[in-house]
Amino acid sequence: MMEAYDVVASALDRLMLGSVRFAPLLALVLCFVGCSPGLDDGALLWRGFNHKWDYNHRMGRMGDRIVDRGCGDGEDSCGGFILHSGAAGPERDYMDYTSWYTRVLAAGVAFAGVDEEHILGARNSGLVERPDEEIRLSIDEFPNLENRDHYAVLLGGFDLESRTPDDKLMHLMLDAGEARWDARAGDVEVSYSMALSMHCNTADCEDNFFEYLVTVSLVVVAWDDGDVEYTEDSLQKVDTWDAHPWCVNEAGEVDAPDCTPLGDGTNPSAVEPELQRITRTIDGIGGTQNAFVGFRRLLIDLGEREAPDVDKAHHMLAFRVALHPGDHDPTTGDFSYSTDMIFKNWHAGMQEADPAARFSYPETGAATWRAEIGLFQLFVYSRIDHGEINGEIEWPAGEEYSGSAAERWGSVEFSQLGF
């Protein structure tokens, strides 16, 4: 087989095709000469979601995650499912959503998806932390992970499902952690962390205890020296918003004329979902023929408008966290991307959206976001594209949060031979 490689490489050199800008062509030709049909492995990767109700609620359920089934053994089919979930609690409401994803095929690069569940609960808005949780991936199940030179872990999404009377979000952190090959055990050790704090102190709350089933999806990426250049980036943003106070008369109707406004009553981030989109460029390495990005860590802290670092639980109208790939320059390796990180507490007129919304109220507040991004630049032949799934949930109230009324599934399929 090395003779075939040498012949092709020599021919390309004679044709002056051996420069960096023709590296993808060289890789493609060598793969056709020396590889089995199709690429070695592929994955469906999570890039976040948008989740928006007609009016704000406590959080009965909210989630968006990839259920990746990889590439079939002995088949050329790859893909998986995207699960979006939403339950508004005891009130009915309508919600629309978008899920963003990336499809990747790469010669010599391995992918493995796994899901983990934890019950997190505490009294009086206590912060529950699960640092350095560990799982082990068997080589019997994921043979492509065996004894690779490098490993990295990405978030594949999450799902929060209340097991008690639902509460309001105060803090959420998900960290994909690290992975390493354990030669003694003959498997891959993967670490991850999570933290959650919920609270509810309004009259409609039934107790001071929260308990949520937290599902986190992870994707392990593995490669050997010379195949991938891996870089991390981090960012932070703080949003604050103003609002009119809760003003309901004895008849249960919003009575705005008799209310004293707090500030000017504006909340720009509740009106424009693209507001404050962050665009960044990662300084990469030249000569790579393709690249993709994913979330490694997400954190949101909700607080007071005047003091964002002072904890405060908030009803939720919308939650948007999204990663949008931009331009990749193969010559310099520079890669641009943008992120949306938006928490919406209210929007003007939401009390009129539905009769059940008459007790829905706006508040002032703040959201502090942090994110870590992983960039994978590929020296191997690969195929990468991006897509989205749009859908809706009409929450009828009175249904189980774990049931089909709170879930929508989308399927994404692709051939291991390419797309």
MOLINLIN-V188451 format. One record per residue. N is the residue number from 1. SS is DSSP state (H for helix, E for strand, C for the rest). PSI is psi in degrees with one decimal (NA if undefined). Layout:
BEGIN
n=N ss=SS psi=PSI
n=N ss=SS psi=PSI
END
This chain:
BEGIN
n=1 ss=C psi=-35.4
n=2 ss=H psi=-30.2
n=3 ss=H psi=-40.9
n=4 ss=H psi=-42.9
n=5 ss=H psi=-46.1
n=6 ss=H psi=-40.1
n=7 ss=H psi=-46.9
n=8 ss=H psi=-45.8
n=9 ss=H psi=-40.8
n=10 ss=H psi=-41.9
n=11 ss=H psi=-41.5
n=12 ss=H psi=-38.8
n=13 ss=H psi=-41.0
n=14 ss=H psi=-29.6
n=15 ss=C psi=6.7
n=16 ss=C psi=38.8
n=17 ss=C psi=15.1
n=18 ss=C psi=4.1
n=19 ss=C psi=168.1
n=20 ss=H psi=-38.6
n=21 ss=H psi=-12.9
n=22 ss=H psi=13.0
n=23 ss=H psi=-41.3
n=24 ss=H psi=-39.6
n=25 ss=H psi=-42.7
n=26 ss=H psi=-45.2
n=27 ss=H psi=-40.4
n=28 ss=H psi=-45.5
n=29 ss=H psi=-44.4
n=30 ss=H psi=-35.4
n=31 ss=H psi=-41.9
n=32 ss=H psi=-32.9
n=33 ss=H psi=-43.3
n=34 ss=H psi=-1.7
n=35 ss=C psi=158.3
n=36 ss=C psi=161.4
n=37 ss=C psi=137.1
n=38 ss=C psi=175.4
n=39 ss=C psi=161.7
n=40 ss=C psi=-45.0
n=41 ss=E psi=161.7
n=42 ss=E psi=169.7
n=43 ss=E psi=155.3
n=44 ss=E psi=116.8
n=45 ss=E psi=145.1
n=46 ss=E psi=133.4
n=47 ss=E psi=18.9
n=48 ss=E psi=-169.2
n=49 ss=E psi=165.8
n=50 ss=E psi=137.3
n=51 ss=E psi=114.0
n=52 ss=E psi=123.9
n=53 ss=E psi=169.2
n=54 ss=E psi=-31.3
n=55 ss=E psi=168.8
n=56 ss=E psi=156.1
n=57 ss=E psi=168.7
n=58 ss=C psi=170.0
n=59 ss=E psi=100.8
n=60 ss=C psi=-47.4
n=61 ss=E psi=142.1
n=62 ss=E psi=129.3
n=63 ss=E psi=159.1
n=64 ss=E psi=118.1
n=65 ss=E psi=158.9
n=66 ss=E psi=130.9
n=67 ss=E psi=90.8
n=68 ss=E psi=125.0
n=69 ss=E psi=4.7
n=70 ss=E psi=-152.5
n=71 ss=E psi=130.0
n=72 ss=C psi=140.5
n=73 ss=C psi=119.1
n=74 ss=C psi=4.5
n=75 ss=C psi=170.9
n=76 ss=C psi=15.9
n=77 ss=E psi=131.8
n=78 ss=E psi=167.3
n=79 ss=E psi=-154.6
n=80 ss=E psi=-159.2
n=81 ss=E psi=153.1
n=82 ss=E psi=120.0
n=83 ss=E psi=122.0
n=84 ss=E psi=137.2
n=85 ss=E psi=149.2
n=86 ss=E psi=130.5
n=87 ss=E psi=128.9
n=88 ss=C psi=1.2
n=89 ss=C psi=-143.5
n=90 ss=C psi=-11.2
n=91 ss=C psi=150.5
n=92 ss=C psi=151.9
n=93 ss=E psi=168.6
n=94 ss=E psi=137.6
n=95 ss=E psi=137.6
n=96 ss=E psi=155.7
n=97 ss=E psi=161.9
n=98 ss=E psi=134.3
n=99 ss=E psi=131.6
n=100 ss=E psi=142.3
n=101 ss=E psi=165.3
n=102 ss=E psi=137.7
n=103 ss=E psi=132.4
n=104 ss=E psi=133.4
n=105 ss=E psi=132.6
n=106 ss=E psi=129.9
n=107 ss=C psi=124.9
n=108 ss=C psi=-6.0
n=109 ss=C psi=134.4
n=110 ss=E psi=147.0
n=111 ss=E psi=145.2
n=112 ss=E psi=123.6
n=113 ss=E psi=142.1
n=114 ss=E psi=148.3
n=115 ss=E psi=141.6
n=116 ss=E psi=142.7
n=117 ss=E psi=142.4
n=118 ss=E psi=142.6
n=119 ss=E psi=118.4
n=120 ss=E psi=126.8
n=121 ss=E psi=155.1
n=122 ss=E psi=166.0
n=123 ss=E psi=151.4
n=124 ss=C psi=46.4
n=125 ss=C psi=26.2
n=126 ss=C psi=148.5
n=127 ss=C psi=122.2
n=128 ss=E psi=124.0
n=129 ss=E psi=141.6
n=130 ss=E psi=81.1
n=131 ss=E psi=144.1
n=132 ss=E psi=43.9
n=133 ss=E psi=151.8
n=134 ss=E psi=137.2
n=135 ss=E psi=158.1
n=136 ss=E psi=132.8
n=137 ss=E psi=122.7
n=138 ss=E psi=138.6
n=139 ss=C psi=-22.9
n=140 ss=C psi=-35.7
n=141 ss=C psi=-34.2
n=142 ss=C psi=73.0
n=143 ss=H psi=-26.7
n=144 ss=H psi=-13.4
n=145 ss=H psi=-7.6
n=146 ss=C psi=123.2
n=147 ss=C psi=50.7
n=148 ss=C psi=160.6
n=149 ss=C psi=-32.2
n=150 ss=E psi=146.8
n=151 ss=E psi=146.3
n=152 ss=E psi=159.6
n=153 ss=E psi=135.5
n=154 ss=E psi=154.3
n=155 ss=E psi=135.9
n=156 ss=E psi=13.4
n=157 ss=E psi=-177.5
n=158 ss=E psi=168.9
n=159 ss=E psi=129.0
n=160 ss=E psi=121.9
n=161 ss=E psi=119.6
n=162 ss=E psi=136.2
n=163 ss=C psi=0.3
n=164 ss=C psi=177.7
n=165 ss=C psi=126.1
n=166 ss=C psi=154.9
n=167 ss=E psi=-174.5
n=168 ss=E psi=144.4
n=169 ss=E psi=139.6
n=170 ss=E psi=-40.0
n=171 ss=E psi=136.5
n=172 ss=E psi=130.5
n=173 ss=E psi=132.4
n=174 ss=E psi=127.9
n=175 ss=E psi=121.9
n=176 ss=C psi=-16.8
n=177 ss=C psi=-147.2
n=178 ss=C psi=168.3
n=179 ss=E psi=150.1
n=180 ss=E psi=155.2
n=181 ss=E psi=126.8
n=182 ss=E psi=99.4
n=183 ss=C psi=-36.3
n=184 ss=C psi=-44.8
n=185 ss=C psi=-20.4
n=186 ss=C psi=34.2
n=187 ss=E psi=-180.0
n=188 ss=E psi=125.2
n=189 ss=E psi=125.1
n=190 ss=E psi=129.9
n=191 ss=E psi=151.9
n=192 ss=E psi=163.5
n=193 ss=E psi=156.3
n=194 ss=E psi=158.9
n=195 ss=E psi=147.4
n=196 ss=E psi=139.7
n=197 ss=E psi=128.1
n=198 ss=E psi=157.9
n=199 ss=E psi=156.6
n=200 ss=C psi=119.5
n=201 ss=C psi=16.7
n=202 ss=C psi=170.1
n=203 ss=C psi=-23.1
n=204 ss=C psi=-1.2
n=205 ss=C psi=142.9
n=206 ss=C psi=-22.5
n=207 ss=C psi=-179.9
n=208 ss=C psi=28.5
n=209 ss=E psi=136.1
n=210 ss=E psi=150.1
n=211 ss=E psi=120.8
n=212 ss=E psi=139.7
n=213 ss=E psi=118.2
n=214 ss=E psi=118.9
n=215 ss=E psi=127.0
n=216 ss=E psi=133.7
n=217 ss=E psi=137.1
n=218 ss=E psi=149.2
n=219 ss=E psi=120.1
n=220 ss=E psi=131.3
n=221 ss=E psi=130.7
n=222 ss=E psi=144.3
n=223 ss=E psi=170.2
n=224 ss=C psi=163.6
n=225 ss=C psi=135.1
n=226 ss=C psi=-9.5
n=227 ss=C psi=-31.0
n=228 ss=E psi=140.5
n=229 ss=E psi=121.0
n=230 ss=E psi=131.7
n=231 ss=E psi=145.2
n=232 ss=E psi=150.3
n=233 ss=E psi=153.3
n=234 ss=E psi=153.5
n=235 ss=E psi=160.9
n=236 ss=E psi=147.2
n=237 ss=E psi=153.3
n=238 ss=E psi=126.2
n=239 ss=E psi=141.4
n=240 ss=E psi=151.6
n=241 ss=E psi=154.5
n=242 ss=C psi=170.5
n=243 ss=C psi=157.4
n=244 ss=C psi=149.5
n=245 ss=C psi=171.7
n=246 ss=C psi=120.3
n=247 ss=C psi=99.3
n=248 ss=E psi=130.8
n=249 ss=C psi=-178.1
n=250 ss=C psi=-23.0
n=251 ss=C psi=1.8
n=252 ss=C psi=19.7
n=253 ss=C psi=146.4
n=254 ss=E psi=124.6
n=255 ss=C psi=62.0
n=256 ss=H psi=-39.1
n=257 ss=H psi=-26.8
n=258 ss=H psi=6.6
n=259 ss=C psi=150.7
n=260 ss=C psi=113.5
n=261 ss=C psi=146.2
n=262 ss=C psi=112.5
n=263 ss=C psi=-148.7
n=264 ss=C psi=3.8
n=265 ss=C psi=16.8
n=266 ss=C psi=152.0
n=267 ss=C psi=79.1
n=268 ss=H psi=-37.4
n=269 ss=H psi=-17.1
n=270 ss=H psi=-14.2
n=271 ss=H psi=-39.9
n=272 ss=C psi=104.0
n=273 ss=C psi=-17.6
n=274 ss=C psi=1.1
n=275 ss=C psi=139.1
n=276 ss=C psi=31.9
n=277 ss=C psi=132.7
n=278 ss=E psi=128.3
n=279 ss=E psi=130.8
n=280 ss=E psi=161.1
n=281 ss=E psi=130.3
n=282 ss=E psi=129.8
n=283 ss=C psi=108.2
n=284 ss=C psi=-154.9
n=285 ss=C psi=135.8
n=286 ss=C psi=155.3
n=287 ss=C psi=-5.3
n=288 ss=C psi=146.3
n=289 ss=C psi=-9.6
n=290 ss=E psi=166.0
n=291 ss=E psi=153.0
n=292 ss=E psi=160.7
n=293 ss=E psi=159.4
n=294 ss=E psi=161.3
n=295 ss=E psi=133.9
n=296 ss=E psi=-33.5
n=297 ss=E psi=139.3
n=298 ss=E psi=139.6
n=299 ss=E psi=136.4
n=300 ss=E psi=129.5
n=301 ss=E psi=128.3
n=302 ss=E psi=137.4
n=303 ss=E psi=-163.8
n=304 ss=C psi=149.3
n=305 ss=C psi=-45.7
n=306 ss=C psi=-20.0
n=307 ss=C psi=84.2
n=308 ss=C psi=-22.6
n=309 ss=C psi=0.9
n=310 ss=C psi=118.6
n=311 ss=E psi=140.4
n=312 ss=C psi=127.3
n=313 ss=C psi=147.0
n=314 ss=E psi=140.0
n=315 ss=C psi=155.7
n=316 ss=E psi=127.5
n=317 ss=E psi=-45.1
n=318 ss=E psi=153.6
n=319 ss=E psi=123.5
n=320 ss=E psi=121.2
n=321 ss=E psi=119.9
n=322 ss=E psi=146.0
n=323 ss=E psi=119.6
n=324 ss=E psi=110.4
n=325 ss=E psi=145.3
n=326 ss=E psi=-134.6
n=327 ss=E psi=144.2
n=328 ss=E psi=123.0
n=329 ss=C psi=106.1
n=330 ss=C psi=-26.5
n=331 ss=C psi=-48.4
n=332 ss=C psi=-22.9
n=333 ss=C psi=-2.7
n=334 ss=C psi=136.8
n=335 ss=E psi=125.9
n=336 ss=E psi=148.7
n=337 ss=E psi=163.3
n=338 ss=E psi=155.4
n=339 ss=E psi=146.2
n=340 ss=E psi=126.5
n=341 ss=E psi=98.1
n=342 ss=E psi=128.5
n=343 ss=E psi=125.5
n=344 ss=E psi=127.0
n=345 ss=C psi=-30.3
n=346 ss=C psi=169.2
n=347 ss=C psi=155.3
n=348 ss=C psi=133.4
n=349 ss=C psi=4.7
n=350 ss=H psi=-24.3
n=351 ss=H psi=-23.2
n=352 ss=H psi=-0.4
n=353 ss=C psi=-27.7
n=354 ss=C psi=146.3
n=355 ss=H psi=-32.1
n=356 ss=H psi=-11.4
n=357 ss=H psi=4.5
n=358 ss=H psi=-21.8
n=359 ss=H psi=3.0
n=360 ss=C psi=133.2
n=361 ss=C psi=152.2
n=362 ss=C psi=154.2
n=363 ss=C psi=156.7
n=364 ss=C psi=157.8
n=365 ss=E psi=-174.3
n=366 ss=E psi=151.6
n=367 ss=E psi=125.3
n=368 ss=E psi=123.1
n=369 ss=E psi=144.1
n=370 ss=E psi=144.9
n=371 ss=E psi=148.1
n=372 ss=E psi=136.1
n=373 ss=E psi=139.3
n=374 ss=E psi=129.5
n=375 ss=E psi=127.8
n=376 ss=E psi=113.3
n=377 ss=E psi=127.8
n=378 ss=E psi=128.4
n=379 ss=C psi=-8.3
n=380 ss=C psi=163.2
n=381 ss=C psi=135.4
n=382 ss=E psi=164.1
n=383 ss=E psi=132.5
n=384 ss=E psi=132.6
n=385 ss=E psi=172.1
n=386 ss=E psi=150.5
n=387 ss=E psi=-178.8
n=388 ss=E psi=156.4
n=389 ss=E psi=130.7
n=390 ss=E psi=142.4
n=391 ss=E psi=-171.4
n=392 ss=E psi=154.3
n=393 ss=E psi=123.8
n=394 ss=E psi=96.8
n=395 ss=E psi=120.8
n=396 ss=C psi=-9.9
n=397 ss=C psi=149.0
n=398 ss=C psi=-0.8
n=399 ss=C psi=162.8
n=400 ss=C psi=136.5
n=401 ss=C psi=-28.3
n=402 ss=C psi=-0.8
n=403 ss=C psi=179.2
n=404 ss=H psi=-23.6
n=405 ss=H psi=-23.9
n=406 ss=H psi=7.5
n=407 ss=E psi=143.1
n=408 ss=E psi=131.3
n=409 ss=E psi=136.7
n=410 ss=E psi=143.7
n=411 ss=E psi=137.7
n=412 ss=E psi=117.8
n=413 ss=E psi=148.9
n=414 ss=E psi=160.0
n=415 ss=E psi=140.7
n=416 ss=C psi=-14.4
n=417 ss=C psi=-11.4
n=418 ss=C psi=172.6
n=419 ss=C psi=NA
END
